[in-house]
Every structure is written in structure tokens, then in C-alpha cells.
């Protein structure tokens, strides 16, 4: 890849196109990077669909019925055609569409205009946004930040457009604009929480004021009143949940009090928790690099360069009004979500589009050393993924070509890493390419595990149609995944790791527990614990498959065994039934 300022634009189009293609692959995979709660909300959507009503939301999981607003659940119900098209890809595709609309229609378009109509700068911005790990993890699966990011960004896009067209004029905004802002604020809040109205409205208000050429009292009053009306309208749209739900008291207690107000308090005391507690303040200050994932070093480099420019160079007086909008967008979301007692870097994800634009505009001025760090972080990660893919190829669960393809992609990433040693001027583009190779290698690694050869035998599944099956539930709601494995069967969870006391005899020894489950259910999915099956010969093995462990304990993975994934990543899942 040629130097950024000399490369033909058509070559740079490959980066966002390849990144977008990765978002469309593996949408039906159980191994797609996701939030651990995704299956919880798929469970809510399925149960509510089966009820035949939009409200109230339904759940069999205690305390998890009204922890998200209904718009998120309704999206899955509509995408899954009320249970008639209940596949992971159908539930996840709306998130991909939201993400690509934000990336192309927002990030790419406004970077193109801010960057002097340079296509390659827009391509860098879109690629950065799609390669941020927060976007890759939460922008292509069901439980995602893509919808609220899309809706809450729309008023900021309007302000950016205005400042690009009229940088020296006061904001001329009509009352109906604030009405539209209120509607989109309400839609964004109805996907996640009414709490998002605070950073979204505050960011727009302060960005509009700071980008004014001359701030006047009439402008301040007009923008304050208008944005206040937008917030009230957005809050009214969100509050319609209480009017439509047959059990508003449960909504208030479970969502407002427990899910939201509970995050503002701490038994340790606010300041103790902020400094030393479970959710301390200092990691929150690095939310943007954390969300960037593999691009964290370039993000840190951009932040350091920005601080240097603001303090030692030109300061902020000569900053273009549109760039001021981006800066306020980033800072307000960070500051607001430093306030709650329960902090998480995920809360600033709706501001990641602004980060992608700002980084792309400064891309050639970020010191290359930060991209070198990114490349060399990707190298061992790509090697390990290639090794796991090669091991999976030996399990005879898919064509060996998958392992070869993963190895080829990993080799491409390694060649790129070595190439930049000889041609350091290509470091920045090599960092993006290394991230692309890593994500592609991950997809190629897990793809065989979703195939028929890696699953339970079809004959065994057909035999269990309409039967009761006990399945392991290592984390809240994970049993819901087995409904995609055994369609038409009745699924009952049991605690697989002794974490949820009371879920079907966790206090029993493993052999006694297995025998009791076999007596109570038509079949049991049991995970290999490294010992022979204790139920034999009184049980029958219907089928087996490989299980990928996702929750490791301290000491499970070490430098001594990391090259041998069979020791820490894989074990067997047995499908068992009692002998007649």
C-alpha cells in the first residue's frame, strides 16, 4: 500500500469495503464477539413474541424482565417475524444496518467534507470506526449500541452540516428542528435508557454555543429553551412505556430504580468508590482507547497530539467551528459518564463516531511509533489465532481448507508487519491492515465450529423434538442459545459452574447430579470435566460435539500451555439420555 498522501483513492476504498464485509460474515455464529447478556434479551424477545403481545415484556429469568426499554425487544420481535424467522442472523442484521449507516452516512460523509473532499481521508475514518473493537463487538450483534449511536448522532450531524456550510454565522434553527431532535432523542433513549438524554442534549447545546462566532444572549436563550423542549419531548416518548405497559409499577422498580438509579449509588461511598472501588474513576478517563481495542495505541497517540496542539501550539482559538463540535461531542460524553458510581467504557460508545472523524483528520500527524505498537501487538495475537485455527482443522469438524485460509490471512498480517520494518513510512496503513487480518483470522478460526460436522448429530436432534432437555447455564441466560441448537425442544437450564445457587442441585457432587438430571429429563447436555462419564453404562450417548470455553479461571491459560489450545480452550459436550 502506497504512502497515504500519494496513494490513489481507489486503493483506499478497499479498507472500508473489507471491514464492512467482515460485519456481514458469521452473523449466525455462536462465537461472534458479543456481550454476555445478548442471550438474556433474545430470551425476552422470544418470550414476548410467544405471548402474542407487545407488552408487557416476558421473561423466565428472575429480575431480568424490564432491564431494557421495549424498543430493543420489539426490534428483535419484528426482525424474527414473531418467532417464525428465529435465527441469529435475522436478529442481528438490524444492528449491522445501523452500524453501516452510521459509518457511511455519518462518519464517512462528514470526514469527506471536513477533510477537503479527500476520499482517502473518509476511507480512513470509516475503517477506523469499523475496526474499533467496541464497534465490532457491539455494532453487529443483537444486544448492541448501534441503534442509540445512530439516533443520538443525528442532531450532531445536523450541527456539523450547518457549521460546515455557515462557519461564521449564528445558528439559525427553527422550532420544528427541536421537535425532530426530541423525536430522535426519544428513539435513542427507548433503545437503552432515558439517562442518555443528558449527554446527548448537553453535547449538542454546548457544541452549538462554543461554535458560535459571537455568543449573544438571545442565541443562548433560544438554544437553551429549544434543547430543553427537545429533552422533554424525548423524555415523553420514553415515558410512553409506562402508559402502554399493563404493569407500570414493575417498570418503575426494575428499570428506573434498580437498573438506573442503582448505578448512581454505592455502599462504599461515592468518593471511595471513585478512587478505590469496583468502578474507579481513572480507567473511565481512558474509555476511548479501551473502546478502540487494537487501535488503542493510535488513539492514545491522537490524544497526546491533540493535547500538545491545544496547549503548546495554536490553542483552541483558531479551531474550525465544525471541529469544535467534534471536541465537545467527545468531552461531554466522557465527563457525564464519569459521574455515576457504576462506570463503564461502554457508556461513551455513542461518541465513537466523533473519535473516528477526528483521528482520520489528524491521521498523518499522529506519530508513527503509535502505529508500530499496534502492529506488534497484532503479531502475537494473529499467530495464536492461526495456531488455534490449525488445531481446529485437525478435529475433523470441517474442511481443512478453513485452517489453510486462516493461516494464509495470518501470514499476510505477519508479512505486513515485517514489511513495515523495511518501509516505515507505511506504518499507519499497516496498522489498519493488521487489525483487519486479525478480525478476518478470528472469523476463519471459528467458522468451522458453526458447521454441521461440529454440531450434535441431526438424527439426535430430530429424536429430541418436543422432549425436555437439561442444558448447562454458565452465565445468566446462556441456556437460550440451546434453543437454536434444539429447535422445538423444551429447554431447562442447570447451573454449570456453581455460580447461581439453587439452579438444579449445584450442591450435589457431579456424578449424583448427572444421574438426577437424567432421571428428570429426556436428555442432558453434559460438559466433559476430564473424567470418564460416571453415568455409564446406565446412560446412552446420543451425540457429542466440541465446546469452546469462554470463561477461564486464573491459571487456566499460561505461557507453558498457550500453544496447546486443547488444554485450555476445548472440551467435549455430551448429549446423554437414560438407558431404557
WOLIN-V344982 format. One line per field, one symbol per residue. ss: DSSP state (~ for helix, > for strand, _ for the rest). Layout:
ss = ???
//
This chain:
ss = ________~~~~~~~~~~~~~~~~_____________~~~~~~~~~~~~~~__________________~~~~~~~~~~_~~~____~~~~~~~~~~~~~~~~~~~~~~~~~~~____~~~~~~~~~~~~~_~~~~~~_______~~~~~~~~~~~~~~~~~~~~_________~~~~~~~~~~~~~~~~~____~~~~~~~~~~~~~~~______~~~~~~~~~~~~~~~~~~~~~~~~~~~~___~~~~~~~~~~~~~~~~~_____~~~~~~~____~~~~__~~~~~~~~~~~~~~~~~~~~~~~~~~________~~~~~~~~~~~~~~~~________~~~~~~~~~~~~~~~~~_~~~__~~~~~~~~~~~~~~~~~~~~~~~~~~_______~~~~~~~~~~~~~~~~~~~~~~_~~~~~~~~~~~~~~~~~~~~~~~~~~~_~~~___~~~~~~____>>>>>_____~~~~~~~~____>>>>>_______________~~~~~~~~~~~__>>>>>___________>>>>>>>>>>________________~~~__>>>>>>>>>__
//
